[in-house]
Amino acid sequence: MQRIAGARDALGVDHGDEVSQLAQFHEGPQGHSIWEKPGSEFLSHGQRGTAYIVLAAPFHPKSMLPRLRSLLYIPATATRFMARAAQYGADAIVLDLEDAVAPAHKAQARALLAPAIAGLKGACSLFVRINAGEGLLRADTEAALSAGCDGLVIPKVESAADVLRVAALVDARGMSALHLQAIVETPLAMLRLDEIVHASPRLASVAFGGEDFATALGVPPTPRTLAMPAQAVAIAALAAGLHPVGLAGTIGNYADLAQFRELADLSRALGMRGAACIHPAQLAALHSCFGVSQEDLQQARDIVSAYQHALSRGQGAVAVAGRMVDAPIAERARRLLLDAGENA
């Protein structure tokens, strides 16, 4: 069981149920999530009982999250781009309510979510990036859920509570198949990575926000300054079984595609499995760098097959195409096949 401090604030409980100090989270019957403060009582609507909350929706298995190579960000107010967005071939489209929308247009952007998602449904995974501010978070989340998005991107995450507030709103709507992605983009979040990646079973992906992180450090968003924190996010996400996305540099320079491809290559080498972009021209680089070629797949099949055959003969290593293969190399090949949807 995972202990979370301040569970009442994390859940955003506002209907009379009291959960205070220390609470426990665990999975209950049929996958329902249960928050419980053992040995305590609460008073709700005149009834006294044990202090726990059962959230209605079972959580969606992380294994069913699409392995997203690309997330194309589009401002929710950019209606003229929506008609063509489905043709771009992105693995996911993120309708942005946050940085790409001016404060005066936030309400308008929320109102545009429903027609935008209706028009794009079926083309790819559809996410909405909400605002982190207390005054906007609930309204953004409710609008995105009502519009029928596939997932929510939570910016400025600095603690487990930041994830849990959103997860509680999703649970209250009974939406079992909705994914959450947390963006790590501050030094404080970096210090709390382990807490964040284990915040909720709904959390399926963690992103590194290099632009904001560089701003917080007071440095330019270059690979020299961002490689280390980007890899830290990738390591923490993968250790928790989550899908890490992000670049160790800026996504803003969409005119220099050669430089963007180099950045994507570096980020893949650091452990990232995909990245965001702001222009359709950047998609090809992301799909190439984070995708798996047929040659790679065949090589992985050969390695797994040869290694399994070697084990059956009592051997712990085998030569495959002039390369010595032992347990770590075979496991890496097996994971590549699993990520591509093949049994290994």
Secondary structure as a PSIPRED ss2 file (coil, helix, strand):
# PSIPRED VFORMAT (PSIPRED V4.0)

   1 M C   1.000  0.000  0.000
   2 Q E   0.000  0.000  1.000
   3 R E   0.000  0.000  1.000
   4 I E   0.000  0.000  1.000
   5 A E   0.000  0.000  1.000
   6 G C   1.000  0.000  0.000
   7 A H   0.000  1.000  0.000
   8 R H   0.000  1.000  0.000
   9 D H   0.000  1.000  0.000
  10 A H   0.000  1.000  0.000
  11 L H   0.000  1.000  0.000
  12 G C   1.000  0.000  0.000
  13 V C   1.000  0.000  0.000
  14 D C   1.000  0.000  0.000
  15 H C   1.000  0.000  0.000
  16 G C   1.000  0.000  0.000
  17 D C   1.000  0.000  0.000
  18 E C   1.000  0.000  0.000
  19 V C   1.000  0.000  0.000
  20 S C   1.000  0.000  0.000
  21 Q C   1.000  0.000  0.000
  22 L E   0.000  0.000  1.000
  23 A E   0.000  0.000  1.000
  24 Q E   0.000  0.000  1.000
  25 F E   0.000  0.000  1.000
  26 H E   0.000  0.000  1.000
  27 E E   0.000  0.000  1.000
  28 G C   1.000  0.000  0.000
  29 P H   0.000  1.000  0.000
  30 Q H   0.000  1.000  0.000
  31 G H   0.000  1.000  0.000
  32 H C   1.000  0.000  0.000
  33 S E   0.000  0.000  1.000
  34 I E   0.000  0.000  1.000
  35 W E   0.000  0.000  1.000
  36 E E   0.000  0.000  1.000
  37 K E   0.000  0.000  1.000
  38 P E   0.000  0.000  1.000
  39 G E   0.000  0.000  1.000
  40 S E   0.000  0.000  1.000
  41 E E   0.000  0.000  1.000
  42 F E   0.000  0.000  1.000
  43 L E   0.000  0.000  1.000
  44 S E   0.000  0.000  1.000
  45 H C   1.000  0.000  0.000
  46 G C   1.000  0.000  0.000
  47 Q E   0.000  0.000  1.000
  48 R E   0.000  0.000  1.000
  49 G E   0.000  0.000  1.000
  50 T E   0.000  0.000  1.000
  51 A E   0.000  0.000  1.000
  52 Y E   0.000  0.000  1.000
  53 I E   0.000  0.000  1.000
  54 V E   0.000  0.000  1.000
  55 L E   0.000  0.000  1.000
  56 A C   1.000  0.000  0.000
  57 A C   1.000  0.000  0.000
  58 P C   1.000  0.000  0.000
  59 F C   1.000  0.000  0.000
  60 H C   1.000  0.000  0.000
  61 P C   1.000  0.000  0.000
  62 K H   0.000  1.000  0.000
  63 S H   0.000  1.000  0.000
  64 M H   0.000  1.000  0.000
  65 L C   1.000  0.000  0.000
  66 P C   1.000  0.000  0.000
  67 R C   1.000  0.000  0.000
  68 L C   1.000  0.000  0.000
  69 R C   1.000  0.000  0.000
  70 S E   0.000  0.000  1.000
  71 L E   0.000  0.000  1.000
  72 L E   0.000  0.000  1.000
  73 Y E   0.000  0.000  1.000
  74 I E   0.000  0.000  1.000
  75 P E   0.000  0.000  1.000
  76 A C   1.000  0.000  0.000
  77 T C   1.000  0.000  0.000
  78 A C   1.000  0.000  0.000
  79 T H   0.000  1.000  0.000
  80 R H   0.000  1.000  0.000
  81 F H   0.000  1.000  0.000
  82 M H   0.000  1.000  0.000
  83 A H   0.000  1.000  0.000
  84 R H   0.000  1.000  0.000
  85 A H   0.000  1.000  0.000
  86 A C   1.000  0.000  0.000
  87 Q C   1.000  0.000  0.000
  88 Y C   1.000  0.000  0.000
  89 G C   1.000  0.000  0.000
  90 A C   1.000  0.000  0.000
  91 D C   1.000  0.000  0.000
  92 A E   0.000  0.000  1.000
  93 I E   0.000  0.000  1.000
  94 V E   0.000  0.000  1.000
  95 L E   0.000  0.000  1.000
  96 D E   0.000  0.000  1.000
  97 L C   1.000  0.000  0.000
  98 E C   1.000  0.000  0.000
  99 D C   1.000  0.000  0.000
 100 A C   1.000  0.000  0.000
 101 V C   1.000  0.000  0.000
 102 A C   1.000  0.000  0.000
 103 P H   0.000  1.000  0.000
 104 A H   0.000  1.000  0.000
 105 H H   0.000  1.000  0.000
 106 K H   0.000  1.000  0.000
 107 A H   0.000  1.000  0.000
 108 Q H   0.000  1.000  0.000
 109 A H   0.000  1.000  0.000
 110 R H   0.000  1.000  0.000
 111 A H   0.000  1.000  0.000
 112 L H   0.000  1.000  0.000
 113 L H   0.000  1.000  0.000
 114 A H   0.000  1.000  0.000
 115 P H   0.000  1.000  0.000
 116 A H   0.000  1.000  0.000
 117 I H   0.000  1.000  0.000
 118 A H   0.000  1.000  0.000
 119 G H   0.000  1.000  0.000
 120 L H   0.000  1.000  0.000
 121 K C   1.000  0.000  0.000
 122 G C   1.000  0.000  0.000
 123 A C   1.000  0.000  0.000
 124 C C   1.000  0.000  0.000
 125 S E   0.000  0.000  1.000
 126 L E   0.000  0.000  1.000
 127 F E   0.000  0.000  1.000
 128 V E   0.000  0.000  1.000
 129 R E   0.000  0.000  1.000
 130 I C   1.000  0.000  0.000
 131 N C   1.000  0.000  0.000
 132 A C   1.000  0.000  0.000
 133 G C   1.000  0.000  0.000
 134 E H   0.000  1.000  0.000
 135 G H   0.000  1.000  0.000
 136 L H   0.000  1.000  0.000
 137 L H   0.000  1.000  0.000
 138 R H   0.000  1.000  0.000
 139 A H   0.000  1.000  0.000
 140 D H   0.000  1.000  0.000
 141 T H   0.000  1.000  0.000
 142 E H   0.000  1.000  0.000
 143 A H   0.000  1.000  0.000
 144 A H   0.000  1.000  0.000
 145 L H   0.000  1.000  0.000
 146 S H   0.000  1.000  0.000
 147 A H   0.000  1.000  0.000
 148 G C   1.000  0.000  0.000
 149 C C   1.000  0.000  0.000
 150 D C   1.000  0.000  0.000
 151 G E   0.000  0.000  1.000
 152 L E   0.000  0.000  1.000
 153 V E   0.000  0.000  1.000
 154 I E   0.000  0.000  1.000
 155 P C   1.000  0.000  0.000
 156 K C   1.000  0.000  0.000
 157 V C   1.000  0.000  0.000
 158 E C   1.000  0.000  0.000
 159 S C   1.000  0.000  0.000
 160 A H   0.000  1.000  0.000
 161 A H   0.000  1.000  0.000
 162 D H   0.000  1.000  0.000
 163 V H   0.000  1.000  0.000
 164 L H   0.000  1.000  0.000
 165 R H   0.000  1.000  0.000
 166 V H   0.000  1.000  0.000
 167 A H   0.000  1.000  0.000
 168 A H   0.000  1.000  0.000
 169 L H   0.000  1.000  0.000
 170 V H   0.000  1.000  0.000
 171 D H   0.000  1.000  0.000
 172 A H   0.000  1.000  0.000
 173 R C   1.000  0.000  0.000
 174 G C   1.000  0.000  0.000
 175 M C   1.000  0.000  0.000
 176 S C   1.000  0.000  0.000
 177 A C   1.000  0.000  0.000
 178 L C   1.000  0.000  0.000
 179 H E   0.000  0.000  1.000
 180 L E   0.000  0.000  1.000
 181 Q E   0.000  0.000  1.000
 182 A E   0.000  0.000  1.000
 183 I E   0.000  0.000  1.000
 184 V E   0.000  0.000  1.000
 185 E C   1.000  0.000  0.000
 186 T C   1.000  0.000  0.000
 187 P H   0.000  1.000  0.000
 188 L H   0.000  1.000  0.000
 189 A H   0.000  1.000  0.000
 190 M H   0.000  1.000  0.000
 191 L H   0.000  1.000  0.000
 192 R C   1.000  0.000  0.000
 193 L H   0.000  1.000  0.000
 194 D H   0.000  1.000  0.000
 195 E H   0.000  1.000  0.000
 196 I H   0.000  1.000  0.000
 197 V H   0.000  1.000  0.000
 198 H C   1.000  0.000  0.000
 199 A C   1.000  0.000  0.000
 200 S C   1.000  0.000  0.000
 201 P C   1.000  0.000  0.000
 202 R C   1.000  0.000  0.000
 203 L E   0.000  0.000  1.000
 204 A E   0.000  0.000  1.000
 205 S E   0.000  0.000  1.000
 206 V E   0.000  0.000  1.000
 207 A E   0.000  0.000  1.000
 208 F E   0.000  0.000  1.000
 209 G C   1.000  0.000  0.000
 210 G H   0.000  1.000  0.000
 211 E H   0.000  1.000  0.000
 212 D H   0.000  1.000  0.000
 213 F H   0.000  1.000  0.000
 214 A H   0.000  1.000  0.000
 215 T H   0.000  1.000  0.000
 216 A H   0.000  1.000  0.000
 217 L H   0.000  1.000  0.000
 218 G C   1.000  0.000  0.000
 219 V C   1.000  0.000  0.000
 220 P C   1.000  0.000  0.000
 221 P C   1.000  0.000  0.000
 222 T C   1.000  0.000  0.000
 223 P H   0.000  1.000  0.000
 224 R H   0.000  1.000  0.000
 225 T H   0.000  1.000  0.000
 226 L H   0.000  1.000  0.000
 227 A H   0.000  1.000  0.000
 228 M H   0.000  1.000  0.000
 229 P H   0.000  1.000  0.000
 230 A H   0.000  1.000  0.000
 231 Q H   0.000  1.000  0.000
 232 A H   0.000  1.000  0.000
 233 V H   0.000  1.000  0.000
 234 A H   0.000  1.000  0.000
 235 I H   0.000  1.000  0.000
 236 A H   0.000  1.000  0.000
 237 A H   0.000  1.000  0.000
 238 L H   0.000  1.000  0.000
 239 A H   0.000  1.000  0.000
 240 A C   1.000  0.000  0.000
 241 G C   1.000  0.000  0.000
 242 L C   1.000  0.000  0.000
 243 H E   0.000  0.000  1.000
 244 P E   0.000  0.000  1.000
 245 V E   0.000  0.000  1.000
 246 G E   0.000  0.000  1.000
 247 L C   1.000  0.000  0.000
 248 A C   1.000  0.000  0.000
 249 G C   1.000  0.000  0.000
 250 T C   1.000  0.000  0.000
 251 I C   1.000  0.000  0.000
 252 G C   1.000  0.000  0.000
 253 N C   1.000  0.000  0.000
 254 Y C   1.000  0.000  0.000
 255 A C   1.000  0.000  0.000
 256 D C   1.000  0.000  0.000
 257 L H   0.000  1.000  0.000
 258 A H   0.000  1.000  0.000
 259 Q H   0.000  1.000  0.000
 260 F H   0.000  1.000  0.000
 261 R H   0.000  1.000  0.000
 262 E H   0.000  1.000  0.000
 263 L H   0.000  1.000  0.000
 264 A H   0.000  1.000  0.000
 265 D H   0.000  1.000  0.000
 266 L H   0.000  1.000  0.000
 267 S H   0.000  1.000  0.000
 268 R H   0.000  1.000  0.000
 269 A H   0.000  1.000  0.000
 270 L C   1.000  0.000  0.000
 271 G C   1.000  0.000  0.000
 272 M C   1.000  0.000  0.000
 273 R C   1.000  0.000  0.000
 274 G C   1.000  0.000  0.000
 275 A E   0.000  0.000  1.000
 276 A E   0.000  0.000  1.000
 277 C E   0.000  0.000  1.000
 278 I C   1.000  0.000  0.000
 279 H C   1.000  0.000  0.000
 280 P H   0.000  1.000  0.000
 281 A H   0.000  1.000  0.000
 282 Q H   0.000  1.000  0.000
 283 L H   0.000  1.000  0.000
 284 A H   0.000  1.000  0.000
 285 A H   0.000  1.000  0.000
 286 L H   0.000  1.000  0.000
 287 H H   0.000  1.000  0.000
 288 S H   0.000  1.000  0.000
 289 C H   0.000  1.000  0.000
 290 F H   0.000  1.000  0.000
 291 G C   1.000  0.000  0.000
 292 V C   1.000  0.000  0.000
 293 S C   1.000  0.000  0.000
 294 Q H   0.000  1.000  0.000
 295 E H   0.000  1.000  0.000
 296 D H   0.000  1.000  0.000
 297 L H   0.000  1.000  0.000
 298 Q H   0.000  1.000  0.000
 299 Q H   0.000  1.000  0.000
 300 A H   0.000  1.000  0.000
 301 R H   0.000  1.000  0.000
 302 D H   0.000  1.000  0.000
 303 I H   0.000  1.000  0.000
 304 V H   0.000  1.000  0.000
 305 S H   0.000  1.000  0.000
 306 A H   0.000  1.000  0.000
 307 Y H   0.000  1.000  0.000
 308 Q H   0.000  1.000  0.000
 309 H H   0.000  1.000  0.000
 310 A H   0.000  1.000  0.000
 311 L H   0.000  1.000  0.000
 312 S H   0.000  1.000  0.000
 313 R C   1.000  0.000  0.000
 314 G C   1.000  0.000  0.000
 315 Q C   1.000  0.000  0.000
 316 G C   1.000  0.000  0.000
 317 A C   1.000  0.000  0.000
 318 V E   0.000  0.000  1.000
 319 A E   0.000  0.000  1.000
 320 V E   0.000  0.000  1.000
 321 A C   1.000  0.000  0.000
 322 G C   1.000  0.000  0.000
 323 R E   0.000  0.000  1.000
 324 M E   0.000  0.000  1.000
 325 V E   0.000  0.000  1.000
 326 D C   1.000  0.000  0.000
 327 A H   0.000  1.000  0.000
 328 P H   0.000  1.000  0.000
 329 I H   0.000  1.000  0.000
 330 A H   0.000  1.000  0.000
 331 E H   0.000  1.000  0.000
 332 R H   0.000  1.000  0.000
 333 A H   0.000  1.000  0.000
 334 R H   0.000  1.000  0.000
 335 R H   0.000  1.000  0.000
 336 L H   0.000  1.000  0.000
 337 L H   0.000  1.000  0.000
 338 L H   0.000  1.000  0.000
 339 D H   0.000  1.000  0.000
 340 A C   1.000  0.000  0.000
 341 G C   1.000  0.000  0.000
 342 E C   1.000  0.000  0.000
 343 N C   1.000  0.000  0.000
 344 A C   1.000  0.000  0.000
